[in-house]
Amino acid sequence: MDTLDIRPKILKLVEERMELGAKKYGGPISINDKRDFGLETLEELLDAIVYLTIKILQIRNKLNDKKRN
């Protein structure tokens, strides 16, 4: 079993993502933000599904190319 504690790496990625958002949108996200975060989340998840599906297709294409060669 891998005993490597990945929690610090996960937290670092989240922190980096929040910093990127703060730079992109001019400041940290606020608890008083009026956006619909449920809708925002659903839209982001739909984007993620598209991106992951494309990645799967790319991997399959690469594997198929290797089989042909």
Predicted model as a PDB file, atoms N, CA, C, CB and O in Angstrom, pLDDT in the B-factor column:
MODEL        1                                                                  
ATOM      1  N   MET A   1       0.855  -1.185   0.000  1.00 54.00           N  
ATOM      2  CA  MET A   1       0.000   0.000   0.000  1.00 54.00           C  
ATOM      3  C   MET A   1       0.896   1.242   0.000  1.00 54.00           C  
ATOM      4  CB  MET A   1      -0.970   0.001   1.238  1.00 54.00           C  
ATOM      5  O   MET A   1       1.906   1.300   0.702  1.00 54.00           O  
ATOM      6  N   ASP A   2       0.508   2.216  -0.791  1.00 66.00           N  
ATOM      7  CA  ASP A   2       1.244   3.476  -0.860  1.00 66.00           C  
ATOM      8  C   ASP A   2       0.879   4.318   0.363  1.00 66.00           C  
ATOM      9  CB  ASP A   2       0.928   4.246  -2.189  1.00 66.00           C  
ATOM     10  O   ASP A   2      -0.290   4.637   0.581  1.00 66.00           O  
ATOM     11  N   THR A   3       1.872   4.667   1.144  1.00 70.00           N  
ATOM     12  CA  THR A   3       1.607   5.433   2.359  1.00 70.00           C  
ATOM     13  C   THR A   3       1.883   6.929   2.181  1.00 70.00           C  
ATOM     14  CB  THR A   3       2.446   4.892   3.500  1.00 70.00           C  
ATOM     15  O   THR A   3       1.837   7.692   3.146  1.00 70.00           O  
ATOM     16  N   LEU A   4       2.168   7.339   0.955  1.00 81.00           N  
ATOM     17  CA  LEU A   4       2.432   8.742   0.688  1.00 81.00           C  
ATOM     18  C   LEU A   4       1.182   9.568   0.968  1.00 81.00           C  
ATOM     19  CB  LEU A   4       2.899   8.941  -0.763  1.00 81.00           C  
ATOM     20  O   LEU A   4       0.115   9.298   0.418  1.00 81.00           O  
ATOM     21  N   ASP A   5       1.320  10.566   1.818  1.00 91.00           N  
ATOM     22  CA  ASP A   5       0.196  11.442   2.142  1.00 91.00           C  
ATOM     23  C   ASP A   5       0.099  12.520   1.060  1.00 91.00           C  
ATOM     24  CB  ASP A   5       0.365  12.083   3.566  1.00 91.00           C  
ATOM     25  O   ASP A   5       0.963  13.391   0.961  1.00 91.00           O  
ATOM     26  N   ILE A   6      -0.952  12.451   0.261  1.00 93.00           N  
ATOM     27  CA  ILE A   6      -1.097  13.399  -0.846  1.00 93.00           C  
ATOM     28  C   ILE A   6      -1.903  14.642  -0.469  1.00 93.00           C  
ATOM     29  CB  ILE A   6      -1.752  12.713  -2.019  1.00 93.00           C  
ATOM     30  O   ILE A   6      -2.094  15.531  -1.299  1.00 93.00           O  
ATOM     31  N   ARG A   7      -2.368  14.706   0.755  1.00 94.00           N  
ATOM     32  CA  ARG A   7      -3.177  15.868   1.156  1.00 94.00           C  
ATOM     33  C   ARG A   7      -2.479  17.193   0.915  1.00 94.00           C  
ATOM     34  CB  ARG A   7      -3.541  15.761   2.610  1.00 94.00           C  
ATOM     35  O   ARG A   7      -3.110  18.112   0.392  1.00 94.00           O  
ATOM     36  N   PRO A   8      -1.199  17.342   1.272  1.00 94.00           N  
ATOM     37  CA  PRO A   8      -0.534  18.625   0.992  1.00 94.00           C  
ATOM     38  C   PRO A   8      -0.500  18.961  -0.501  1.00 94.00           C  
ATOM     39  CB  PRO A   8       0.887  18.600   1.536  1.00 94.00           C  
ATOM     40  O   PRO A   8      -0.608  20.128  -0.876  1.00 94.00           O  
ATOM     41  N   LYS A   9      -0.351  17.952  -1.344  1.00 94.00           N  
ATOM     42  CA  LYS A   9      -0.343  18.200  -2.787  1.00 94.00           C  
ATOM     43  C   LYS A   9      -1.719  18.654  -3.269  1.00 94.00           C  
ATOM     44  CB  LYS A   9       0.094  16.936  -3.546  1.00 94.00           C  
ATOM     45  O   LYS A   9      -1.827  19.546  -4.109  1.00 94.00           O  
ATOM     46  N   ILE A  10      -2.758  18.038  -2.734  1.00 95.00           N  
ATOM     47  CA  ILE A  10      -4.125  18.430  -3.094  1.00 95.00           C  
ATOM     48  C   ILE A  10      -4.387  19.865  -2.654  1.00 95.00           C  
ATOM     49  CB  ILE A  10      -5.161  17.472  -2.454  1.00 95.00           C  
ATOM     50  O   ILE A  10      -4.910  20.671  -3.423  1.00 95.00           O  
ATOM     51  N   LEU A  11      -4.025  20.179  -1.425  1.00 96.00           N  
ATOM     52  CA  LEU A  11      -4.235  21.533  -0.911  1.00 96.00           C  
ATOM     53  C   LEU A  11      -3.457  22.562  -1.719  1.00 96.00           C  
ATOM     54  CB  LEU A  11      -3.830  21.611   0.558  1.00 96.00           C  
ATOM     55  O   LEU A  11      -3.945  23.666  -1.963  1.00 96.00           O  
ATOM     56  N   LYS A  12      -2.251  22.201  -2.133  1.00 97.00           N  
ATOM     57  CA  LYS A  12      -1.429  23.107  -2.941  1.00 97.00           C  
ATOM     58  C   LYS A  12      -2.092  23.375  -4.289  1.00 97.00           C  
ATOM     59  CB  LYS A  12      -0.019  22.519  -3.151  1.00 97.00           C  
ATOM     60  O   LYS A  12      -2.116  24.515  -4.751  1.00 97.00           O  
ATOM     61  N   LEU A  13      -2.631  22.334  -4.921  1.00 97.00           N  
ATOM     62  CA  LEU A  13      -3.312  22.520  -6.200  1.00 97.00           C  
ATOM     63  C   LEU A  13      -4.541  23.415  -6.049  1.00 97.00           C  
ATOM     64  CB  LEU A  13      -3.719  21.165  -6.787  1.00 97.00           C  
ATOM     65  O   LEU A  13      -4.795  24.272  -6.895  1.00 97.00           O  
ATOM     66  N   VAL A  14      -5.300  23.216  -4.975  1.00 97.00           N  
ATOM     67  CA  VAL A  14      -6.486  24.047  -4.733  1.00 97.00           C  
ATOM     68  C   VAL A  14      -6.064  25.495  -4.503  1.00 97.00           C  
ATOM     69  CB  VAL A  14      -7.295  23.518  -3.516  1.00 97.00           C  
ATOM     70  O   VAL A  14      -6.672  26.421  -5.041  1.00 97.00           O  
ATOM     71  N   GLU A  15      -5.030  25.680  -3.708  1.00 97.00           N  
ATOM     72  CA  GLU A  15      -4.544  27.032  -3.433  1.00 97.00           C  
ATOM     73  C   GLU A  15      -4.064  27.707  -4.713  1.00 97.00           C  
ATOM     74  CB  GLU A  15      -3.410  26.995  -2.398  1.00 97.00           C  
ATOM     75  O   GLU A  15      -4.355  28.881  -4.941  1.00 97.00           O  
ATOM     76  N   GLU A  16      -3.336  26.979  -5.544  1.00 98.00           N  
ATOM     77  CA  GLU A  16      -2.864  27.532  -6.813  1.00 98.00           C  
ATOM     78  C   GLU A  16      -4.029  27.914  -7.715  1.00 98.00           C  
ATOM     79  CB  GLU A  16      -1.958  26.528  -7.527  1.00 98.00           C  
ATOM     80  O   GLU A  16      -3.987  28.940  -8.395  1.00 98.00           O  
ATOM     81  N   ARG A  17      -5.063  27.091  -7.719  1.00 96.00           N  
ATOM     82  CA  ARG A  17      -6.238  27.368  -8.543  1.00 96.00           C  
ATOM     83  C   ARG A  17      -6.953  28.618  -8.046  1.00 96.00           C  
ATOM     84  CB  ARG A  17      -7.200  26.166  -8.539  1.00 96.00           C  
ATOM     85  O   ARG A  17      -7.416  29.431  -8.847  1.00 96.00           O  
ATOM     86  N   MET A  18      -7.045  28.774  -6.728  1.00 96.00           N  
ATOM     87  CA  MET A  18      -7.688  29.962  -6.158  1.00 96.00           C  
ATOM     88  C   MET A  18      -6.884  31.216  -6.463  1.00 96.00           C  
ATOM     89  CB  MET A  18      -7.861  29.806  -4.643  1.00 96.00           C  
ATOM     90  O   MET A  18      -7.460  32.269  -6.738  1.00 96.00           O  
ATOM     91  N   GLU A  19      -5.565  31.118  -6.418  1.00 97.00           N  
ATOM     92  CA  GLU A  19      -4.706  32.253  -6.753  1.00 97.00           C  
ATOM     93  C   GLU A  19      -4.878  32.648  -8.219  1.00 97.00           C  
ATOM     94  CB  GLU A  19      -3.233  31.916  -6.461  1.00 97.00           C  
ATOM     95  O   GLU A  19      -4.936  33.833  -8.547  1.00 97.00           O  
ATOM     96  N   LEU A  20      -4.960  31.656  -9.089  1.00 97.00           N  
ATOM     97  CA  LEU A  20      -5.177  31.922 -10.506  1.00 97.00           C  
ATOM     98  C   LEU A  20      -6.500  32.649 -10.720  1.00 97.00           C  
ATOM     99  CB  LEU A  20      -5.153  30.614 -11.308  1.00 97.00           C  
ATOM    100  O   LEU A  20      -6.569  33.612 -11.484  1.00 97.00           O  
ATOM    101  N   GLY A  21      -7.551  32.184 -10.041  1.00 94.00           N  
ATOM    102  CA  GLY A  21      -8.851  32.845 -10.138  1.00 94.00           C  
ATOM    103  C   GLY A  21      -8.809  34.271  -9.616  1.00 94.00           C  
ATOM    104  O   GLY A  21      -9.417  35.167 -10.202  1.00 94.00           O  
ATOM    105  N   ALA A  22      -8.099  34.486  -8.524  1.00 96.00           N  
ATOM    106  CA  ALA A  22      -7.983  35.832  -7.953  1.00 96.00           C  
ATOM    107  C   ALA A  22      -7.288  36.771  -8.933  1.00 96.00           C  
ATOM    108  CB  ALA A  22      -7.213  35.792  -6.617  1.00 96.00           C  
ATOM    109  O   ALA A  22      -7.691  37.924  -9.090  1.00 96.00           O  
ATOM    110  N   LYS A  23      -6.249  36.279  -9.586  1.00 97.00           N  
ATOM    111  CA  LYS A  23      -5.543  37.107 -10.573  1.00 97.00           C  
ATOM    112  C   LYS A  23      -6.429  37.371 -11.785  1.00 97.00           C  
ATOM    113  CB  LYS A  23      -4.230  36.426 -11.015  1.00 97.00           C  
ATOM    114  O   LYS A  23      -6.468  38.487 -12.301  1.00 97.00           O  
ATOM    115  N   LYS A  24      -7.130  36.354 -12.230  1.00 94.00           N  
ATOM    116  CA  LYS A  24      -7.960  36.481 -13.431  1.00 94.00           C  
ATOM    117  C   LYS A  24      -9.146  37.416 -13.209  1.00 94.00           C  
ATOM    118  CB  LYS A  24      -8.461  35.110 -13.869  1.00 94.00           C  
ATOM    119  O   LYS A  24      -9.506  38.191 -14.095  1.00 94.00           O  
ATOM    120  N   TYR A  25      -9.749  37.341 -12.023  1.00 91.00           N  
ATOM    121  CA  TYR A  25     -10.977  38.086 -11.759  1.00 91.00           C  
ATOM    122  C   TYR A  25     -10.783  39.290 -10.834  1.00 91.00           C  
ATOM    123  CB  TYR A  25     -11.996  37.168 -11.164  1.00 91.00           C  
ATOM    124  O   TYR A  25     -11.760  39.918 -10.426  1.00 91.00           O  
ATOM    125  N   GLY A  26      -9.539  39.614 -10.504  1.00 94.00           N  
ATOM    126  CA  GLY A  26      -9.262  40.841  -9.764  1.00 94.00           C  
ATOM    127  C   GLY A  26      -9.374  40.765  -8.260  1.00 94.00           C  
ATOM    128  O   GLY A  26      -9.456  41.802  -7.602  1.00 94.00           O  
ATOM    129  N   GLY A  27      -9.381  39.578  -7.697  1.00 95.00           N  
ATOM    130  CA  GLY A  27      -9.411  39.454  -6.242  1.00 95.00           C  
ATOM    131  C   GLY A  27      -9.938  38.098  -5.830  1.00 95.00           C  
ATOM    132  O   GLY A  27     -10.443  37.343  -6.661  1.00 95.00           O  
ATOM    133  N   PRO A  28      -9.825  37.787  -4.556  1.00 95.00           N  
ATOM    134  CA  PRO A  28     -10.298  36.482  -4.078  1.00 95.00           C  
ATOM    135  C   PRO A  28     -11.816  36.382  -4.154  1.00 95.00           C  
ATOM    136  CB  PRO A  28      -9.831  36.239  -2.639  1.00 95.00           C  
ATOM    137  O   PRO A  28     -12.527  37.387  -4.158  1.00 95.00           O  
ATOM    138  N   ILE A  29     -12.284  35.165  -4.214  1.00 92.00           N  
ATOM    139  CA  ILE A  29     -13.731  34.938  -4.262  1.00 92.00           C  
ATOM    140  C   ILE A  29     -14.344  35.346  -2.924  1.00 92.00           C  
ATOM    141  CB  ILE A  29     -14.057  33.444  -4.588  1.00 92.00           C  
ATOM    142  O   ILE A  29     -13.760  35.118  -1.865  1.00 92.00           O  
ATOM    143  N   SER A  30     -15.510  35.940  -2.989  1.00 92.00           N  
ATOM    144  CA  SER A  30     -16.159  36.477  -1.799  1.00 92.00           C  
ATOM    145  C   SER A  30     -17.365  35.633  -1.400  1.00 92.00           C  
ATOM    146  CB  SER A  30     -16.585  37.923  -2.036  1.00 92.00           C  
ATOM    147  O   SER A  30     -18.074  35.095  -2.251  1.00 92.00           O  
ATOM    148  N   ILE A  31     -17.578  35.530  -0.119  1.00 94.00           N  
ATOM    149  CA  ILE A  31     -18.766  34.847   0.395  1.00 94.00           C  
ATOM    150  C   ILE A  31     -20.037  35.579  -0.042  1.00 94.00           C  
ATOM    151  CB  ILE A  31     -18.707  34.747   1.937  1.00 94.00           C  
ATOM    152  O   ILE A  31     -21.117  34.989  -0.085  1.00 94.00           O  
ATOM    153  N   ASN A  32     -19.900  36.871  -0.365  1.00 95.00           N  
ATOM    154  CA  ASN A  32     -21.042  37.687  -0.773  1.00 95.00           C  
ATOM    155  C   ASN A  32     -21.230  37.727  -2.291  1.00 95.00           C  
ATOM    156  CB  ASN A  32     -20.876  39.095  -0.248  1.00 95.00           C  
ATOM    157  O   ASN A  32     -22.061  38.482  -2.794  1.00 95.00           O  
ATOM    158  N   ASP A  33     -20.469  36.925  -3.013  1.00 92.00           N  
ATOM    159  CA  ASP A  33     -20.591  36.859  -4.469  1.00 92.00           C  
ATOM    160  C   ASP A  33     -22.023  36.453  -4.818  1.00 92.00           C  
ATOM    161  CB  ASP A  33     -19.556  35.851  -5.082  1.00 92.00           C  
ATOM    162  O   ASP A  33     -22.574  35.535  -4.212  1.00 92.00           O  
ATOM    163  N   LYS A  34     -22.609  37.119  -5.771  1.00 93.00           N  
ATOM    164  CA  LYS A  34     -24.022  36.899  -6.109  1.00 93.00           C  
ATOM    165  C   LYS A  34     -24.234  35.818  -7.176  1.00 93.00           C  
ATOM    166  CB  LYS A  34     -24.633  38.196  -6.586  1.00 93.00           C  
ATOM    167  O   LYS A  34     -25.370  35.543  -7.564  1.00 93.00           O  
ATOM    168  N   ARG A  35     -23.139  35.206  -7.650  1.00 93.00           N  
ATOM    169  CA  ARG A  35     -23.311  34.167  -8.662  1.00 93.00           C  
ATOM    170  C   ARG A  35     -24.041  32.963  -8.084  1.00 93.00           C  
ATOM    171  CB  ARG A  35     -21.955  33.740  -9.229  1.00 93.00           C  
ATOM    172  O   ARG A  35     -24.011  32.725  -6.877  1.00 93.00           O  
ATOM    173  N   ASP A  36     -24.689  32.215  -8.952  1.00 96.00           N  
ATOM    174  CA  ASP A  36     -25.354  30.975  -8.577  1.00 96.00           C  
ATOM    175  C   ASP A  36     -24.310  29.859  -8.638  1.00 96.00           C  
ATOM    176  CB  ASP A  36     -26.584  30.670  -9.518  1.00 96.00           C  
ATOM    177  O   ASP A  36     -24.051  29.309  -9.708  1.00 96.00           O  
ATOM    178  N   PHE A  37     -23.716  29.527  -7.501  1.00 96.00           N  
ATOM    179  CA  PHE A  37     -22.616  28.570  -7.489  1.00 96.00           C  
ATOM    180  C   PHE A  37     -23.065  27.151  -7.820  1.00 96.00           C  
ATOM    181  CB  PHE A  37     -21.942  28.585  -6.144  1.00 96.00           C  
ATOM    182  O   PHE A  37     -22.260  26.340  -8.279  1.00 96.00           O  
ATOM    183  N   GLY A  38     -24.317  26.848  -7.597  1.00 97.00           N  
ATOM    184  CA  GLY A  38     -24.835  25.548  -8.034  1.00 97.00           C  
ATOM    185  C   GLY A  38     -24.796  25.450  -9.546  1.00 97.00           C  
ATOM    186  O   GLY A  38     -24.324  24.458 -10.100  1.00 97.00           O  
ATOM    187  N   LEU A  39     -25.295  26.486 -10.214  1.00 98.00           N  
ATOM    188  CA  LEU A  39     -25.282  26.523 -11.674  1.00 98.00           C  
ATOM    189  C   LEU A  39     -23.847  26.580 -12.194  1.00 98.00           C  
ATOM    190  CB  LEU A  39     -26.088  27.732 -12.193  1.00 98.00           C  
ATOM    191  O   LEU A  39     -23.505  25.887 -13.152  1.00 98.00           O  
ATOM    192  N   GLU A  40     -23.011  27.398 -11.567  1.00 96.00           N  
ATOM    193  CA  GLU A  40     -21.597  27.484 -11.967  1.00 96.00           C  
ATOM    194  C   GLU A  40     -20.937  26.106 -11.906  1.00 96.00           C  
ATOM    195  CB  GLU A  40     -20.832  28.482 -11.058  1.00 96.00           C  
ATOM    196  O   GLU A  40     -20.194  25.724 -12.810  1.00 96.00           O  
ATOM    197  N   THR A  41     -21.214  25.373 -10.843  1.00 97.00           N  
ATOM    198  CA  THR A  41     -20.639  24.049 -10.667  1.00 97.00           C  
ATOM    199  C   THR A  41     -21.120  23.093 -11.750  1.00 97.00           C  
ATOM    200  CB  THR A  41     -20.987  23.499  -9.289  1.00 97.00           C  
ATOM    201  O   THR A  41     -20.320  22.361 -12.333  1.00 97.00           O  
ATOM    202  N   LEU A  42     -22.403  23.095 -12.018  1.00 98.00           N  
ATOM    203  CA  LEU A  42     -22.946  22.221 -13.063  1.00 98.00           C  
ATOM    204  C   LEU A  42     -22.319  22.532 -14.418  1.00 98.00           C  
ATOM    205  CB  LEU A  42     -24.472  22.367 -13.144  1.00 98.00           C  
ATOM    206  O   LEU A  42     -21.977  21.616 -15.166  1.00 98.00           O  
ATOM    207  N   GLU A  43     -22.167  23.810 -14.740  1.00 98.00           N  
ATOM    208  CA  GLU A  43     -21.555  24.188 -16.011  1.00 98.00           C  
ATOM    209  C   GLU A  43     -20.099  23.741 -16.075  1.00 98.00           C  
ATOM    210  CB  GLU A  43     -21.650  25.700 -16.218  1.00 98.00           C  
ATOM    211  O   GLU A  43     -19.640  23.252 -17.107  1.00 98.00           O  
ATOM    212  N   GLU A  44     -19.375  23.908 -14.973  1.00 97.00           N  
ATOM    213  CA  GLU A  44     -17.975  23.487 -14.929  1.00 97.00           C  
ATOM    214  C   GLU A  44     -17.853  21.966 -15.063  1.00 97.00           C  
ATOM    215  CB  GLU A  44     -17.319  23.957 -13.619  1.00 97.00           C  
ATOM    216  O   GLU A  44     -16.946  21.464 -15.728  1.00 97.00           O  
ATOM    217  N   LEU A  45     -18.773  21.241 -14.426  1.00 98.00           N  
ATOM    218  CA  LEU A  45     -18.752  19.781 -14.535  1.00 98.00           C  
ATOM    219  C   LEU A  45     -19.048  19.322 -15.960  1.00 98.00           C  
ATOM    220  CB  LEU A  45     -19.763  19.164 -13.570  1.00 98.00           C  
ATOM    221  O   LEU A  45     -18.449  18.361 -16.443  1.00 98.00           O  
ATOM    222  N   LEU A  46     -19.964  20.004 -16.624  1.00 98.00           N  
ATOM    223  CA  LEU A  46     -20.238  19.678 -18.024  1.00 98.00           C  
ATOM    224  C   LEU A  46     -18.990  19.923 -18.877  1.00 98.00           C  
ATOM    225  CB  LEU A  46     -21.430  20.514 -18.555  1.00 98.00           C  
ATOM    226  O   LEU A  46     -18.663  19.118 -19.749  1.00 98.00           O  
ATOM    227  N   ASP A  47     -18.302  21.030 -18.625  1.00 98.00           N  
ATOM    228  CA  ASP A  47     -17.041  21.292 -19.332  1.00 98.00           C  
ATOM    229  C   ASP A  47     -16.036  20.174 -19.057  1.00 98.00           C  
ATOM    230  CB  ASP A  47     -16.451  22.660 -18.907  1.00 98.00           C  
ATOM    231  O   ASP A  47     -15.364  19.694 -19.969  1.00 98.00           O  
ATOM    232  N   ALA A  48     -15.941  19.768 -17.796  1.00 98.00           N  
ATOM    233  CA  ALA A  48     -14.994  18.710 -17.423  1.00 98.00           C  
ATOM    234  C   ALA A  48     -15.324  17.403 -18.136  1.00 98.00           C  
ATOM    235  CB  ALA A  48     -15.001  18.494 -15.902  1.00 98.00           C  
ATOM    236  O   ALA A  48     -14.421  16.686 -18.568  1.00 98.00           O  
ATOM    237  N   ILE A  49     -16.611  17.091 -18.262  1.00 98.00           N  
ATOM    238  CA  ILE A  49     -17.016  15.871 -18.969  1.00 98.00           C  
ATOM    239  C   ILE A  49     -16.560  15.938 -20.425  1.00 98.00           C  
ATOM    240  CB  ILE A  49     -18.554  15.674 -18.891  1.00 98.00           C  
ATOM    241  O   ILE A  49     -16.047  14.956 -20.963  1.00 98.00           O  
ATOM    242  N   VAL A  50     -16.744  17.085 -21.057  1.00 98.00           N  
ATOM    243  CA  VAL A  50     -16.304  17.248 -22.443  1.00 98.00           C  
ATOM    244  C   VAL A  50     -14.797  17.058 -22.534  1.00 98.00           C  
ATOM    245  CB  VAL A  50     -16.706  18.637 -22.990  1.00 98.00           C  
ATOM    246  O   VAL A  50     -14.320  16.312 -23.390  1.00 98.00           O  
ATOM    247  N   TYR A  51     -14.039  17.722 -21.662  1.00 98.00           N  
ATOM    248  CA  TYR A  51     -12.573  17.641 -21.711  1.00 98.00           C  
ATOM    249  C   TYR A  51     -12.089  16.215 -21.464  1.00 98.00           C  
ATOM    250  CB  TYR A  51     -11.950  18.591 -20.677  1.00 98.00           C  
ATOM    251  O   TYR A  51     -11.191  15.737 -22.157  1.00 98.00           O  
ATOM    252  N   LEU A  52     -12.678  15.536 -20.485  1.00 98.00           N  
ATOM    253  CA  LEU A  52     -12.268  14.163 -20.186  1.00 98.00           C  
ATOM    254  C   LEU A  52     -12.624  13.208 -21.320  1.00 98.00           C  
ATOM    255  CB  LEU A  52     -12.916  13.690 -18.891  1.00 98.00           C  
ATOM    256  O   LEU A  52     -11.867  12.284 -21.618  1.00 98.00           O  
ATOM    257  N   THR A  53     -13.762  13.429 -21.942  1.00 98.00           N  
ATOM    258  CA  THR A  53     -14.152  12.588 -23.074  1.00 98.00           C  
ATOM    259  C   THR A  53     -13.179  12.768 -24.232  1.00 98.00           C  
ATOM    260  CB  THR A  53     -15.586  12.919 -23.527  1.00 98.00           C  
ATOM    261  O   THR A  53     -12.780  11.793 -24.870  1.00 98.00           O  
ATOM    262  N   ILE A  54     -12.800  14.007 -24.501  1.00 98.00           N  
ATOM    263  CA  ILE A  54     -11.815  14.261 -25.551  1.00 98.00           C  
ATOM    264  C   ILE A  54     -10.488  13.583 -25.205  1.00 98.00           C  
ATOM    265  CB  ILE A  54     -11.609  15.781 -25.749  1.00 98.00           C  
ATOM    266  O   ILE A  54      -9.850  12.996 -26.079  1.00 98.00           O  
ATOM    267  N   LYS A  55     -10.073  13.659 -23.953  1.00 98.00           N  
ATOM    268  CA  LYS A  55      -8.823  13.016 -23.535  1.00 98.00           C  
ATOM    269  C   LYS A  55      -8.902  11.509 -23.742  1.00 98.00           C  
ATOM    270  CB  LYS A  55      -8.515  13.333 -22.058  1.00 98.00           C  
ATOM    271  O   LYS A  55      -7.943  10.903 -24.219  1.00 98.00           O  
ATOM    272  N   ILE A  56     -10.017  10.903 -23.395  1.00 98.00           N  
ATOM    273  CA  ILE A  56     -10.202   9.460 -23.612  1.00 98.00           C  
ATOM    274  C   ILE A  56     -10.084   9.131 -25.090  1.00 98.00           C  
ATOM    275  CB  ILE A  56     -11.574   8.992 -23.071  1.00 98.00           C  
ATOM    276  O   ILE A  56      -9.431   8.155 -25.461  1.00 98.00           O  
ATOM    277  N   LEU A  57     -10.713   9.943 -25.940  1.00 98.00           N  
ATOM    278  CA  LEU A  57     -10.631   9.703 -27.380  1.00 98.00           C  
ATOM    279  C   LEU A  57      -9.196   9.841 -27.884  1.00 98.00           C  
ATOM    280  CB  LEU A  57     -11.547  10.672 -28.133  1.00 98.00           C  
ATOM    281  O   LEU A  57      -8.765   9.074 -28.745  1.00 98.00           O  
ATOM    282  N   GLN A  58      -8.454  10.814 -27.354  1.00 98.00           N  
ATOM    283  CA  GLN A  58      -7.055  10.982 -27.742  1.00 98.00           C  
ATOM    284  C   GLN A  58      -6.223   9.758 -27.337  1.00 98.00           C  
ATOM    285  CB  GLN A  58      -6.473  12.257 -27.102  1.00 98.00           C  
ATOM    286  O   GLN A  58      -5.397   9.280 -28.115  1.00 98.00           O  
ATOM    287  N   ILE A  59      -6.444   9.261 -26.131  1.00 97.00           N  
ATOM    288  CA  ILE A  59      -5.719   8.078 -25.658  1.00 97.00           C  
ATOM    289  C   ILE A  59      -6.053   6.878 -26.525  1.00 97.00           C  
ATOM    290  CB  ILE A  59      -6.056   7.780 -24.183  1.00 97.00           C  
ATOM    291  O   ILE A  59      -5.163   6.124 -26.918  1.00 97.00           O  
ATOM    292  N   ARG A  60      -7.342   6.697 -26.827  1.00 97.00           N  
ATOM    293  CA  ARG A  60      -7.755   5.572 -27.681  1.00 97.00           C  
ATOM    294  C   ARG A  60      -7.118   5.668 -29.063  1.00 97.00           C  
ATOM    295  CB  ARG A  60      -9.287   5.530 -27.813  1.00 97.00           C  
ATOM    296  O   ARG A  60      -6.656   4.668 -29.613  1.00 97.00           O  
ATOM    297  N   ASN A  61      -7.097   6.875 -29.621  1.00 97.00           N  
ATOM    298  CA  ASN A  61      -6.467   7.054 -30.929  1.00 97.00           C  
ATOM    299  C   ASN A  61      -4.990   6.702 -30.885  1.00 97.00           C  
ATOM    300  CB  ASN A  61      -6.645   8.488 -31.413  1.00 97.00           C  
ATOM    301  O   ASN A  61      -4.469   6.058 -31.795  1.00 97.00           O  
ATOM    302  N   LYS A  62      -4.322   7.126 -29.829  1.00 95.00           N  
ATOM    303  CA  LYS A  62      -2.893   6.833 -29.688  1.00 95.00           C  
ATOM    304  C   LYS A  62      -2.667   5.319 -29.574  1.00 95.00           C  
ATOM    305  CB  LYS A  62      -2.309   7.562 -28.448  1.00 95.00           C  
ATOM    306  O   LYS A  62      -1.752   4.775 -30.193  1.00 95.00           O  
ATOM    307  N   LEU A  63      -3.503   4.648 -28.784  1.00 94.00           N  
ATOM    308  CA  LEU A  63      -3.387   3.195 -28.633  1.00 94.00           C  
ATOM    309  C   LEU A  63      -3.675   2.481 -29.958  1.00 94.00           C  
ATOM    310  CB  LEU A  63      -4.351   2.692 -27.540  1.00 94.00           C  
ATOM    311  O   LEU A  63      -2.987   1.522 -30.308  1.00 94.00           O  
ATOM    312  N   ASN A  64      -4.678   2.942 -30.684  1.00 93.00           N  
ATOM    313  CA  ASN A  64      -4.995   2.347 -31.979  1.00 93.00           C  
ATOM    314  C   ASN A  64      -3.862   2.553 -32.978  1.00 93.00           C  
ATOM    315  CB  ASN A  64      -6.289   2.938 -32.528  1.00 93.00           C  
ATOM    316  O   ASN A  64      -3.563   1.660 -33.772  1.00 93.00           O  
ATOM    317  N   ASP A  65      -3.234   3.719 -32.942  1.00 91.00           N  
ATOM    318  CA  ASP A  65      -2.092   3.983 -33.830  1.00 91.00           C  
ATOM    319  C   ASP A  65      -0.943   3.042 -33.530  1.00 91.00           C  
ATOM    320  CB  ASP A  65      -1.623   5.437 -33.693  1.00 91.00           C  
ATOM    321  O   ASP A  65      -0.282   2.545 -34.442  1.00 91.00           O  
ATOM    322  N   LYS A  66      -0.703   2.794 -32.237  1.00 88.00           N  
ATOM    323  CA  LYS A  66       0.377   1.875 -31.839  1.00 88.00           C  
ATOM    324  C   LYS A  66       0.080   0.455 -32.292  1.00 88.00           C  
ATOM    325  CB  LYS A  66       0.579   1.904 -30.314  1.00 88.00           C  
ATOM    326  O   LYS A  66       0.984  -0.272 -32.704  1.00 88.00           O  
ATOM    327  N   LYS A  67      -1.187   0.058 -32.216  1.00 88.00           N  
ATOM    328  CA  LYS A  67      -1.568  -1.304 -32.644  1.00 88.00           C  
ATOM    329  C   LYS A  67      -1.368  -1.475 -34.146  1.00 88.00           C  
ATOM    330  CB  LYS A  67      -3.041  -1.601 -32.271  1.00 88.00           C  
ATOM    331  O   LYS A  67      -1.000  -2.559 -34.600  1.00 88.00           O  
ATOM    332  N   ARG A  68      -1.605  -0.423 -34.920  1.00 88.00           N  
ATOM    333  CA  ARG A  68      -1.441  -0.489 -36.364  1.00 88.00           C  
ATOM    334  C   ARG A  68       0.013  -0.557 -36.803  1.00 88.00           C  
ATOM    335  CB  ARG A  68      -2.095   0.692 -36.998  1.00 88.00           C  
ATOM    336  O   ARG A  68       0.324  -1.051 -37.886  1.00 88.00           O  
ATOM    337  N   ASN A  69       0.892  -0.060 -35.957  1.00 80.00           N  
ATOM    338  CA  ASN A  69       2.327  -0.023 -36.319  1.00 80.00           C  
ATOM    339  C   ASN A  69       3.066  -1.233 -35.855  1.00 80.00           C  
ATOM    340  CB  ASN A  69       2.988   1.195 -35.746  1.00 80.00           C  
ATOM    341  O   ASN A  69       4.270  -1.345 -36.083  1.00 80.00           O  
TER     342      ASN A  69                                                      
ENDMDL                                                                          
END                                                                             
